[in-house]
Amino acid sequence: MSAAAAITLKRPRPLRVVVIDDEPDTVITLLAILRDEGYEAEGFSNAKEALRSIPNFLPDVIISDLAMPSPSGWDVARNVRALLGEKPMLIAVSAQYTKDTDKRLAEIVGYNYYLTKPCDPDDLLRQARLPGSVQQEVALTPLAVRLG
């Protein structure tokens, strides 16, 4: 191998995360936490704008509030699943919808995980890790298993 031949090491790209919440302060806070942890993150306080951006950004994870004006977080999940299928991972967060029936409905519309607001940033980061990703540290427990 000559000195001119360089060895290129492939580094996995950071996980791409979209945050959607109608409270701008929540979006700003979550983006700061995610970016500090090495995620590539975009945030939206308007779900319509987020849904327009998602096909171009192609996130690995979407964290969405459920109780938003139209479209709601419920609509976000349905639209994302119709457009992109099982990828990306969807994480629901809500202070309003906290009953077991709400969590089951979140699963039905396509969410993989559910967190109650206010949520611990460490819990959120644990859920946003994907198997095989740079940020993976713990095994994930799907919503259906935890509710079951």
SULKA-V370938 format. One line per field, one symbol per residue. ss: DSSP state (a for helix, b for strand, c for the rest). A space follows every 10 residues. Layout:
ss = ???
This chain:
ss = cccccccccc cccccbbbbb cccaaaaaaa aaaaaacccb bbbbccaaaa aaaaaaaccc bbbbbccccc ccaaaaaaaa aaaaccccbb bbbbccccca aaaaaaaaac ccbbbbcccc aaaaaaaccc cccccccccc ccaaaaac
